């Protein structure tokens, strides 16, 4: 932490709905996204305790239309839409951002975590 700037900057970590509810065919990928989410929260808490002005943002994305996701799933958002939402989060000083279908999954997970896991495990 002492090596990080304290000039009002920010770190943006990109996670996904798979950090909330893992997909059975991508256990390691899902675990790394969940670890990054927890690291983001922990680091944000450390910054607050140390009265540091560095902001740490977690952007939870749905499936984004990239070369990595070619041929997978439907209802993808475009990279430009994802980037616009990330920039808006930075401007609004949001700490957690759920984009598109990731927001729906977050809501389902809050009230019916078993249902969220069932939905994602089928993918």
N, CA, C and O atoms as a GROMACS GRO file, in nm:
protein
  492
    1UNK      N    1   0.081  -0.120   0.000
    1UNK     CA    2   0.000   0.000   0.000
    1UNK      C    3   0.086   0.127   0.000
    1UNK      O    4   0.047   0.224  -0.065
    2UNK      N    5   0.198   0.132   0.068
    2UNK     CA    6   0.275   0.256   0.068
    2UNK      C    7   0.329   0.294  -0.070
    2UNK      O    8   0.366   0.410  -0.092
    3UNK      N    9   0.332   0.202  -0.162
    3UNK     CA   10   0.384   0.230  -0.295
    3UNK      C   11   0.278   0.282  -0.392
    3UNK      O   12   0.309   0.321  -0.504
    4UNK      N   13   0.153   0.281  -0.348
    4UNK     CA   14   0.045   0.330  -0.434
    4UNK      C   15   0.031   0.480  -0.421
    4UNK      O   16   0.056   0.536  -0.314
    5UNK      N   17  -0.008   0.547  -0.526
    5UNK     CA   18  -0.022   0.693  -0.520
    5UNK      C   19  -0.136   0.734  -0.427
    5UNK      O   20  -0.231   0.659  -0.406
    6UNK      N   21  -0.124   0.852  -0.373
    6UNK     CA   22  -0.230   0.907  -0.287
    6UNK      C   23  -0.270   1.044  -0.338
    6UNK      O   24  -0.280   1.140  -0.262
    7UNK      N   25  -0.294   1.052  -0.468
    7UNK     CA   26  -0.325   1.181  -0.528
    7UNK      C   27  -0.464   1.183  -0.591
    7UNK      O   28  -0.490   1.257  -0.686
    8UNK      N   29  -0.553   1.102  -0.537
    8UNK     CA   30  -0.690   1.101  -0.588
    8UNK      C   31  -0.710   1.013  -0.710
    8UNK      O   32  -0.812   1.024  -0.777
    9UNK      N   33  -0.617   0.927  -0.740
    9UNK     CA   34  -0.630   0.838  -0.854
    9UNK      C   35  -0.728   0.724  -0.826
    9UNK      O   36  -0.799   0.725  -0.726
   10UNK      N   37  -0.731   0.629  -0.917
   10UNK     CA   38  -0.822   0.517  -0.900
   10UNK      C   39  -0.766   0.393  -0.966
   10UNK      O   40  -0.684   0.400  -1.058
   11UNK      N   41  -0.813   0.281  -0.918
   11UNK     CA   42  -0.786   0.150  -0.977
   11UNK      C   43  -0.922   0.093  -1.013
   11UNK      O   44  -1.014   0.095  -0.931
   12UNK      N   45  -0.936   0.041  -1.134
   12UNK     CA   46  -1.061  -0.021  -1.178
   12UNK      C   47  -1.033  -0.168  -1.204
   12UNK      O   48  -0.954  -0.203  -1.291
   13UNK      N   49  -1.098  -0.253  -1.128
   13UNK     CA   50  -1.087  -0.398  -1.149
   13UNK      C   51  -1.212  -0.446  -1.220
   13UNK      O   52  -1.324  -0.412  -1.181
   14UNK      N   53  -1.192  -0.524  -1.325
   14UNK     CA   54  -1.304  -0.578  -1.403
   14UNK      C   55  -1.327  -0.722  -1.363
   14UNK      O   56  -1.242  -0.809  -1.382
   15UNK      N   57  -1.444  -0.745  -1.306
   15UNK     CA   58  -1.482  -0.882  -1.274
   15UNK      C   59  -1.603  -0.917  -1.360
   15UNK      O   60  -1.628  -0.850  -1.461
   16UNK      N   61  -1.676  -1.018  -1.323
   16UNK     CA   62  -1.792  -1.056  -1.403
   16UNK      C   63  -1.896  -1.122  -1.315
   16UNK      O   64  -1.872  -1.151  -1.198
   17UNK      N   65  -2.011  -1.146  -1.374
   17UNK     CA   66  -2.115  -1.220  -1.302
   17UNK      C   67  -2.066  -1.356  -1.257
   17UNK      O   68  -2.122  -1.414  -1.163
   18UNK      N   69  -1.964  -1.408  -1.322
   18UNK     CA   70  -1.910  -1.538  -1.284
   18UNK      C   71  -1.840  -1.532  -1.149
   18UNK      O   72  -1.814  -1.636  -1.089
   19UNK      N   73  -1.809  -1.414  -1.100
   19UNK     CA   74  -1.754  -1.398  -0.966
   19UNK      C   75  -1.864  -1.412  -0.861
   19UNK      O   76  -1.836  -1.445  -0.745
   20UNK      N   77  -1.987  -1.387  -0.901
   20UNK     CA   78  -2.102  -1.396  -0.811
   20UNK      C   79  -2.152  -1.540  -0.803
   20UNK      O   80  -2.175  -1.594  -0.695
   21UNK      N   81  -2.167  -1.601  -0.919
   21UNK     CA   82  -2.218  -1.738  -0.929
   21UNK      C   83  -2.139  -1.809  -1.038
   21UNK      O   84  -2.150  -1.773  -1.156
   22UNK      N   85  -2.060  -1.909  -1.002
   22UNK     CA   86  -1.970  -1.972  -1.100
   22UNK      C   87  -2.042  -2.060  -1.202
   22UNK      O   88  -2.149  -2.117  -1.176
   23UNK      N   89  -1.979  -2.068  -1.316
   23UNK     CA   90  -2.024  -2.155  -1.426
   23UNK      C   91  -1.946  -2.286  -1.414
   23UNK      O   92  -1.825  -2.284  -1.394
   24UNK      N   93  -2.013  -2.397  -1.424
   24UNK     CA   94  -1.949  -2.526  -1.400
   24UNK      C   95  -1.836  -2.558  -1.497
   24UNK      O   96  -1.744  -2.633  -1.464
   25UNK      N   97  -1.840  -2.500  -1.617
   25UNK     CA   98  -1.737  -2.531  -1.716
   25UNK      C   99  -1.616  -2.440  -1.708
   25UNK      O  100  -1.524  -2.453  -1.789
   26UNK      N  101  -1.613  -2.348  -1.612
   26UNK     CA  102  -1.502  -2.253  -1.604
   26UNK      C  103  -1.465  -2.225  -1.459
   26UNK      O  104  -1.455  -2.109  -1.418
   27UNK      N  105  -1.444  -2.330  -1.381
   27UNK     CA  106  -1.422  -2.314  -1.236
   27UNK      C  107  -1.303  -2.224  -1.203
   27UNK      O  108  -1.314  -2.139  -1.115
   28UNK      N  109  -1.191  -2.243  -1.270
   28UNK     CA  110  -1.071  -2.164  -1.238
   28UNK      C  111  -1.092  -2.017  -1.274
   28UNK      O  112  -1.058  -1.929  -1.196
   29UNK      N  113  -1.148  -1.991  -1.392
   29UNK     CA  114  -1.175  -1.854  -1.433
   29UNK      C  115  -1.268  -1.786  -1.333
   29UNK      O  116  -1.244  -1.672  -1.291
   30UNK      N  117  -1.374  -1.856  -1.294
   30UNK     CA  118  -1.469  -1.800  -1.198
   30UNK      C  119  -1.402  -1.773  -1.064
   30UNK      O  120  -1.428  -1.670  -1.001
   31UNK      N  121  -1.318  -1.864  -1.020
   31UNK     CA  122  -1.249  -1.846  -0.892
   31UNK      C  123  -1.156  -1.725  -0.895
   31UNK      O  124  -1.146  -1.653  -0.796
   32UNK      N  125  -1.088  -1.702  -1.008
   32UNK     CA  126  -1.000  -1.585  -1.015
   32UNK      C  127  -1.080  -1.456  -1.015
   32UNK      O  128  -1.038  -1.356  -0.956
   33UNK      N  129  -1.196  -1.456  -1.079
   33UNK     CA  130  -1.280  -1.336  -1.078
   33UNK      C  131  -1.334  -1.310  -0.937
   33UNK      O  132  -1.341  -1.195  -0.893
   34UNK      N  133  -1.371  -1.416  -0.865
   34UNK     CA  134  -1.418  -1.401  -0.727
   34UNK      C  135  -1.306  -1.351  -0.637
   34UNK      O  136  -1.328  -1.268  -0.549
   35UNK      N  137  -1.184  -1.402  -0.658
   35UNK     CA  138  -1.069  -1.357  -0.579
   35UNK      C  139  -1.043  -1.209  -0.605
   35UNK      O  140  -1.014  -1.134  -0.512
   36UNK      N  141  -1.051  -1.166  -0.730
   36UNK     CA  142  -1.028  -1.026  -0.762
   36UNK      C  143  -1.134  -0.938  -0.696
   36UNK      O  144  -1.104  -0.828  -0.649
   37UNK      N  145  -1.258  -0.985  -0.694
   37UNK     CA  146  -1.365  -0.909  -0.626
   37UNK      C  147  -1.335  -0.892  -0.478
   37UNK      O  148  -1.350  -0.782  -0.424
   38UNK      N  149  -1.292  -0.999  -0.413
   38UNK     CA  150  -1.259  -0.990  -0.270
   38UNK      C  151  -1.137  -0.903  -0.246
   38UNK      O  152  -1.134  -0.826  -0.149
   39UNK      N  153  -1.037  -0.914  -0.330
   39UNK     CA  154  -0.919  -0.828  -0.319
   39UNK      C  155  -0.960  -0.681  -0.332
   39UNK      O  156  -0.910  -0.596  -0.258
   40UNK      N  157  -1.048  -0.652  -0.425
   40UNK     CA  158  -1.095  -0.515  -0.446
   40UNK      C  159  -1.161  -0.460  -0.320
   40UNK      O  160  -1.131  -0.348  -0.279
   41UNK      N  161  -1.249  -0.537  -0.260
   41UNK     CA  162  -1.318  -0.492  -0.138
   41UNK      C  163  -1.218  -0.475  -0.024
   41UNK      O  164  -1.221  -0.375   0.048
   42UNK      N  165  -1.129  -0.572  -0.007
   42UNK     CA  166  -1.030  -0.563   0.100
   42UNK      C  167  -0.937  -0.444   0.084
   42UNK      O  168  -0.909  -0.374   0.181
   43UNK      N  169  -0.889  -0.422  -0.037
   43UNK     CA  170  -0.799  -0.309  -0.063
   43UNK      C  171  -0.872  -0.176  -0.044
   43UNK      O  172  -0.815  -0.081   0.009
   44UNK      N  173  -0.998  -0.170  -0.085
   44UNK     CA  174  -1.078  -0.049  -0.065
   44UNK      C  175  -1.092  -0.020   0.084
   44UNK      O  176  -1.080   0.095   0.127
   45UNK      N  177  -1.117  -0.123   0.163
   45UNK     CA  178  -1.128  -0.105   0.308
   45UNK      C  179  -0.996  -0.058   0.368
   45UNK      O  180  -0.995   0.028   0.456
   46UNK      N  181  -0.885  -0.114   0.321
   46UNK     CA  182  -0.754  -0.070   0.370
   46UNK      C  183  -0.729   0.076   0.337
   46UNK      O  184  -0.678   0.151   0.420
   47UNK      N  185  -0.766   0.117   0.218
   47UNK     CA  186  -0.747   0.257   0.179
   47UNK      C  187  -0.829   0.349   0.269
   47UNK      O  188  -0.781   0.455   0.310
   48UNK      N  189  -0.952   0.309   0.300
   48UNK     CA  190  -1.037   0.391   0.386
   48UNK      C  191  -0.979   0.401   0.527
   48UNK      O  192  -0.978   0.509   0.586
   49UNK      N  193  -0.931   0.290   0.580
   49UNK     CA  194  -0.871   0.291   0.715
   49UNK      C  195  -0.747   0.378   0.720
   49UNK      O  196  -0.720   0.442   0.822
   50UNK      N  197  -0.672   0.381   0.612
   50UNK     CA  198  -0.549   0.460   0.608
   50UNK      C  199  -0.576   0.604   0.563
   50UNK      O  200  -0.483   0.683   0.546
   51UNK      N  201  -0.705   0.638   0.544
   51UNK     CA  202  -0.744   0.772   0.498
   51UNK      C  203  -0.674   0.809   0.368
   51UNK      O  204  -0.628   0.922   0.352
   52UNK      N  205  -0.665   0.715   0.279
   52UNK     CA  206  -0.602   0.739   0.148
   52UNK      C  207  -0.710   0.776   0.048
   52UNK      O  208  -0.824   0.730   0.059
   53UNK      N  209  -0.676   0.859  -0.049
   53UNK     CA  210  -0.775   0.906  -0.145
   53UNK      C  211  -0.780   0.822  -0.272
   53UNK      O  212  -0.859   0.850  -0.362
   54UNK      N  213  -0.697   0.720  -0.282
   54UNK     CA  214  -0.700   0.631  -0.398
   54UNK      C  215  -0.830   0.552  -0.394
   54UNK      O  216  -0.862   0.486  -0.296
   55UNK      N  217  -0.906   0.559  -0.503
   55UNK     CA  218  -1.033   0.487  -0.509
   55UNK      C  219  -1.014   0.356  -0.584
   55UNK      O  220  -0.939   0.349  -0.681
   56UNK      N  221  -1.083   0.253  -0.538
   56UNK     CA  222  -1.075   0.122  -0.602
   56UNK      C  223  -1.216   0.080  -0.639
   56UNK      O  224  -1.304   0.066  -0.553
   57UNK      N  225  -1.236   0.059  -0.769
   57UNK     CA  226  -1.369   0.034  -0.824
   57UNK      C  227  -1.378  -0.110  -0.872
   57UNK      O  228  -1.284  -0.161  -0.933
   58UNK      N  229  -1.490  -0.174  -0.846
   58UNK     CA  230  -1.517  -0.308  -0.899
   58UNK      C  231  -1.628  -0.295  -1.002
   58UNK      O  232  -1.740  -0.256  -0.968
   59UNK      N  233  -1.597  -0.327  -1.126
   59UNK     CA  234  -1.696  -0.325  -1.233
   59UNK      C  235  -1.729  -0.470  -1.267
   59UNK      O  236  -1.644  -0.545  -1.315
   60UNK      N  237  -1.853  -0.509  -1.241
   60UNK     CA  238  -1.899  -0.645  -1.267
   60UNK      C  239  -1.970  -0.644  -1.402
   60UNK      O  240  -2.080  -0.590  -1.418
   61UNK      N  241  -1.904  -0.706  -1.499
   61UNK     CA  242  -1.954  -0.703  -1.637
   61UNK      C  243  -2.033  -0.828  -1.671
   61UNK      O  244  -2.008  -0.936  -1.616
   62UNK      N  245  -2.128  -0.815  -1.763
   62UNK     CA  246  -2.192  -0.932  -1.822
   62UNK      C  247  -2.101  -0.983  -1.934
   62UNK      O  248  -1.986  -0.941  -1.944
   63UNK      N  249  -2.151  -1.071  -2.014
   63UNK     CA  250  -2.075  -1.120  -2.129
   63UNK      C  251  -2.054  -1.004  -2.227
   63UNK      O  252  -2.150  -0.941  -2.272
   64UNK      N  253  -1.928  -0.977  -2.260
   64UNK     CA  254  -1.892  -0.868  -2.351
   64UNK      C  255  -1.849  -0.929  -2.483
   64UNK      O  256  -1.778  -1.030  -2.485
   65UNK      N  257  -1.892  -0.868  -2.591
   65UNK     CA  258  -1.861  -0.919  -2.725
   65UNK      C  259  -1.715  -0.890  -2.760
   65UNK      O  260  -1.683  -0.782  -2.811
   66UNK      N  261  -1.628  -0.985  -2.732
   66UNK     CA  262  -1.485  -0.973  -2.759
   66UNK      C  263  -1.440  -1.100  -2.832
   66UNK      O  264  -1.516  -1.196  -2.843
   67UNK      N  265  -1.317  -1.100  -2.883
   67UNK     CA  266  -1.266  -1.223  -2.946
   67UNK      C  267  -1.271  -1.344  -2.851
   67UNK      O  268  -1.293  -1.457  -2.895
   68UNK      N  269  -1.250  -1.321  -2.721
   68UNK     CA  270  -1.254  -1.431  -2.625
   68UNK      C  271  -1.392  -1.497  -2.617
   68UNK      O  272  -1.403  -1.617  -2.592
   69UNK      N  273  -1.498  -1.417  -2.637
   69UNK     CA  274  -1.634  -1.471  -2.623
   69UNK      C  275  -1.699  -1.505  -2.756
   69UNK      O  276  -1.819  -1.534  -2.761
   70UNK      N  277  -1.623  -1.501  -2.863
   70UNK     CA  278  -1.678  -1.532  -2.995
   70UNK      C  279  -1.740  -1.672  -2.995
   70UNK      O  280  -1.676  -1.769  -2.951
   71UNK      N  281  -1.863  -1.682  -3.043
   71UNK     CA  282  -1.931  -1.810  -3.050
   71UNK      C  283  -1.994  -1.854  -2.919
   71UNK      O  284  -2.051  -1.963  -2.911
   72UNK      N  285  -1.986  -1.771  -2.816
   72UNK     CA  286  -2.042  -1.806  -2.686
   72UNK      C  287  -2.156  -1.713  -2.650
   72UNK      O  288  -2.146  -1.592  -2.663
   73UNK      N  289  -2.264  -1.771  -2.604
   73UNK     CA  290  -2.373  -1.697  -2.544
   73UNK      C  291  -2.437  -1.591  -2.632
   73UNK      O  292  -2.387  -1.557  -2.739
   74UNK      N  293  -2.548  -1.542  -2.584
   74UNK     CA  294  -2.620  -1.435  -2.651
   74UNK      C  295  -2.637  -1.319  -2.556
   74UNK      O  296  -2.597  -1.328  -2.439
   75UNK      N  297  -2.695  -1.213  -2.603
   75UNK     CA  298  -2.720  -1.097  -2.517
   75UNK      C  299  -2.595  -1.026  -2.471
   75UNK      O  300  -2.594  -0.963  -2.365
   76UNK      N  301  -2.489  -1.035  -2.550
   76UNK     CA  302  -2.364  -0.969  -2.513
   76UNK      C  303  -2.378  -0.818  -2.528
   76UNK      O  304  -2.458  -0.768  -2.608
   77UNK      N  305  -2.298  -0.746  -2.450
   77UNK     CA  306  -2.289  -0.602  -2.472
   77UNK      C  307  -2.162  -0.575  -2.550
   77UNK      O  308  -2.067  -0.654  -2.546
   78UNK      N  309  -2.161  -0.465  -2.621
   78UNK     CA  310  -2.043  -0.430  -2.699
   78UNK      C  311  -1.934  -0.372  -2.611
   78UNK      O  312  -1.962  -0.319  -2.503
   79UNK      N  313  -1.811  -0.381  -2.655
   79UNK     CA  314  -1.700  -0.325  -2.578
   79UNK      C  315  -1.714  -0.174  -2.556
   79UNK      O  316  -1.676  -0.124  -2.450
   80UNK      N  317  -1.768  -0.102  -2.654
   80UNK     CA  318  -1.787   0.042  -2.638
   80UNK      C  319  -1.887   0.072  -2.527
   80UNK      O  320  -1.866   0.164  -2.447
   81UNK      N  321  -1.995  -0.004  -2.520
   81UNK     CA  322  -2.094   0.015  -2.414
   81UNK      C  323  -2.033  -0.015  -2.278
   81UNK      O  324  -2.058   0.056  -2.181
   82UNK      N  325  -1.952  -0.120  -2.270
   82UNK     CA  326  -1.885  -0.153  -2.144
   82UNK      C  327  -1.791  -0.040  -2.104
   82UNK      O  328  -1.788  -0.001  -1.987
   83UNK      N  329  -1.714   0.012  -2.198
   83UNK     CA  330  -1.619   0.119  -2.168
   83UNK      C  331  -1.692   0.246  -2.122
   83UNK      O  332  -1.648   0.311  -2.027
   84UNK      N  333  -1.802   0.280  -2.188
   84UNK     CA  334  -1.879   0.398  -2.147
   84UNK      C  335  -1.929   0.385  -2.004
   84UNK      O  336  -1.925   0.481  -1.926
   85UNK      N  337  -1.975   0.264  -1.969
   85UNK     CA  338  -2.027   0.243  -1.832
   85UNK      C  339  -1.914   0.250  -1.729
   85UNK      O  340  -1.934   0.300  -1.618
   86UNK      N  341  -1.796   0.201  -1.766
   86UNK     CA  342  -1.681   0.208  -1.676
   86UNK      C  343  -1.643   0.354  -1.652
   86UNK      O  344  -1.621   0.395  -1.538
   87UNK      N  345  -1.635   0.433  -1.759
   87UNK     CA  346  -1.601   0.575  -1.744
   87UNK      C  347  -1.706   0.650  -1.662
   87UNK      O  348  -1.672   0.735  -1.580
   88UNK      N  349  -1.833   0.617  -1.684
   88UNK     CA  350  -1.940   0.682  -1.605
   88UNK      C  351  -1.924   0.649  -1.457
   88UNK      O  352  -1.945   0.735  -1.372
   89UNK      N  353  -1.888   0.525  -1.426
   89UNK     CA  354  -1.866   0.485  -1.286
   89UNK      C  355  -1.754   0.564  -1.223
   89UNK      O  356  -1.763   0.606  -1.107
   90UNK      N  357  -1.647   0.586  -1.299
   90UNK     CA  358  -1.534   0.664  -1.248
   90UNK      C  359  -1.577   0.807  -1.220
   90UNK      O  360  -1.547   0.863  -1.115
   91UNK      N  361  -1.648   0.867  -1.316
   91UNK     CA  362  -1.693   1.006  -1.301
   91UNK      C  363  -1.787   1.019  -1.182
   91UNK      O  364  -1.780   1.117  -1.108
   92UNK      N  365  -1.875   0.922  -1.163
   92UNK     CA  366  -1.973   0.928  -1.054
   92UNK      C  367  -1.914   0.880  -0.920
   92UNK      O  368  -1.983   0.882  -0.818
   93UNK      N  369  -1.790   0.839  -0.922
   93UNK     CA  370  -1.721   0.789  -0.802
   93UNK      C  371  -1.793   0.670  -0.739
   93UNK      O  372  -1.803   0.659  -0.616
   94UNK      N  373  -1.843   0.581  -0.824
   94UNK     CA  374  -1.908   0.459  -0.776
   94UNK      C  375  -1.800   0.359  -0.733
   94UNK      O  376  -1.691   0.357  -0.789
   95UNK      N  377  -1.832   0.277  -0.634
   95UNK     CA  378  -1.736   0.176  -0.588
   95UNK      C  379  -1.764   0.038  -0.645
   95UNK      O  380  -1.672  -0.038  -0.673
   96UNK      N  381  -1.892   0.006  -0.662
   96UNK     CA  382  -1.932  -0.122  -0.721
   96UNK      C  383  -2.032  -0.091  -0.832
   96UNK      O  384  -2.128  -0.017  -0.813
   97UNK      N  385  -2.006  -0.150  -0.947
   97UNK     CA  386  -2.090  -0.124  -1.063
   97UNK      C  387  -2.132  -0.258  -1.123
   97UNK      O  388  -2.047  -0.342  -1.153
   98UNK      N  389  -2.260  -0.278  -1.139
   98UNK     CA  390  -2.312  -0.399  -1.201
   98UNK      C  391  -2.371  -0.358  -1.336
   98UNK      O  392  -2.469  -0.284  -1.342
   99UNK      N  393  -2.311  -0.407  -1.442
   99UNK     CA  394  -2.347  -0.364  -1.578
   99UNK      C  395  -2.442  -0.466  -1.642
   99UNK      O  396  -2.419  -0.586  -1.634
  100UNK      N  397  -2.547  -0.415  -1.705
  100UNK     CA  398  -2.638  -0.500  -1.783
  100UNK      C  399  -2.692  -0.618  -1.704
  100UNK      O  400  -2.743  -0.602  -1.593
  101UNK      N  401  -2.681  -0.735  -1.763
  101UNK     CA  402  -2.734  -0.856  -1.700
  101UNK      C  403  -2.665  -0.891  -1.569
  101UNK      O  404  -2.720  -0.965  -1.487
  102UNK      N  405  -2.545  -0.839  -1.548
  102UNK     CA  406  -2.477  -0.862  -1.420
  102UNK      C  407  -2.556  -0.797  -1.306
  102UNK      O  408  -2.554  -0.847  -1.193
  103UNK      N  409  -2.625  -0.686  -1.334
  103UNK     CA  410  -2.709  -0.622  -1.233
  103UNK      C  411  -2.827  -0.712  -1.196
  103UNK      O  412  -2.863  -0.724  -1.079
  104UNK      N  413  -2.886  -0.774  -1.297
  104UNK     CA  414  -2.996  -0.868  -1.272
  104UNK      C  415  -2.947  -0.986  -1.189
  104UNK      O  416  -3.014  -1.026  -1.094
  105UNK      N  417  -2.831  -1.041  -1.225
  105UNK     CA  418  -2.776  -1.154  -1.150
  105UNK      C  419  -2.747  -1.115  -1.005
  105UNK      O  420  -2.772  -1.193  -0.913
  106UNK      N  421  -2.695  -0.995  -0.985
  106UNK     CA  422  -2.667  -0.946  -0.849
  106UNK      C  423  -2.796  -0.942  -0.767
  106UNK      O  424  -2.798  -0.984  -0.652
  107UNK      N  425  -2.902  -0.891  -0.828
  107UNK     CA  426  -3.031  -0.886  -0.758
  107UNK      C  427  -3.084  -1.025  -0.725
  107UNK      O  428  -3.133  -1.048  -0.614
  108UNK      N  429  -3.075  -1.116  -0.819
  108UNK     CA  430  -3.120  -1.253  -0.794
  108UNK      C  431  -3.036  -1.315  -0.682
  108UNK      O  432  -3.090  -1.381  -0.593
  109UNK      N  433  -2.906  -1.295  -0.687
  109UNK     CA  434  -2.817  -1.352  -0.586
  109UNK      C  435  -2.847  -1.300  -0.446
  109UNK      O  436  -2.834  -1.374  -0.349
  110UNK      N  437  -2.887  -1.176  -0.435
  110UNK     CA  438  -2.918  -1.119  -0.303
  110UNK      C  439  -3.041  -1.184  -0.240
  110UNK      O  440  -3.046  -1.202  -0.119
  111UNK      N  441  -3.140  -1.222  -0.322
  111UNK     CA  442  -3.264  -1.274  -0.269
  111UNK      C  443  -3.280  -1.425  -0.286
  111UNK      O  444  -3.355  -1.488  -0.211
  112UNK      N  445  -3.209  -1.483  -0.382
  112UNK     CA  446  -3.220  -1.627  -0.407
  112UNK      C  447  -3.086  -1.679  -0.459
  112UNK      O  448  -3.073  -1.711  -0.577
  113UNK      N  449  -2.985  -1.687  -0.370
  113UNK     CA  450  -2.852  -1.726  -0.417
  113UNK      C  451  -2.849  -1.862  -0.485
  113UNK      O  452  -2.772  -1.883  -0.578
  114UNK      N  453  -2.930  -1.954  -0.440
  114UNK     CA  454  -2.935  -2.085  -0.503
  114UNK      C  455  -2.982  -2.076  -0.648
  114UNK      O  456  -2.932  -2.146  -0.736
  115UNK      N  457  -3.079  -1.990  -0.671
  115UNK     CA  458  -3.129  -1.970  -0.807
  115UNK      C  459  -3.020  -1.909  -0.896
  115UNK      O  460  -3.002  -1.951  -1.010
  116UNK      N  461  -2.948  -1.811  -0.844
  116UNK     CA  462  -2.839  -1.750  -0.921
  116UNK      C  463  -2.735  -1.854  -0.959
  116UNK      O  464  -2.687  -1.856  -1.072
  117UNK      N  465  -2.700  -1.941  -0.866
  117UNK     CA  466  -2.601  -2.046  -0.896
  117UNK      C  467  -2.654  -2.143  -1.000
  117UNK      O  468  -2.580  -2.187  -1.088
  118UNK      N  469  -2.783  -2.178  -0.991
  118UNK     CA  470  -2.841  -2.270  -1.090
  118UNK      C  471  -2.842  -2.208  -1.230
  118UNK      O  472  -2.811  -2.274  -1.329
  119UNK      N  473  -2.877  -2.081  -1.237
  119UNK     CA  474  -2.880  -2.011  -1.366
  119UNK      C  475  -2.742  -2.013  -1.428
  119UNK      O  476  -2.728  -2.047  -1.545
  120UNK      N  477  -2.641  -1.978  -1.351
  120UNK     CA  478  -2.505  -1.966  -1.406
  120UNK      C  479  -2.441  -2.101  -1.430
  120UNK      O  480  -2.359  -2.114  -1.522
  121UNK      N  481  -2.474  -2.201  -1.354
  121UNK     CA  482  -2.410  -2.332  -1.372
  121UNK      C  483  -2.451  -2.398  -1.502
  121UNK      O  484  -2.380  -2.484  -1.554
  122UNK      N  485  -2.565  -2.357  -1.556
  122UNK     CA  486  -2.610  -2.414  -1.683
  122UNK      C  487  -2.532  -2.363  -1.802
  122UNK      O  488  -2.527  -2.428  -1.906
  123UNK      N  489  -2.470  -2.243  -1.787
  123UNK     CA  490  -2.402  -2.179  -1.899
  123UNK      C  491  -2.283  -2.249  -1.938
  123UNK      O  492  -2.215  -2.206  -2.032
   0.00000   0.00000   0.00000
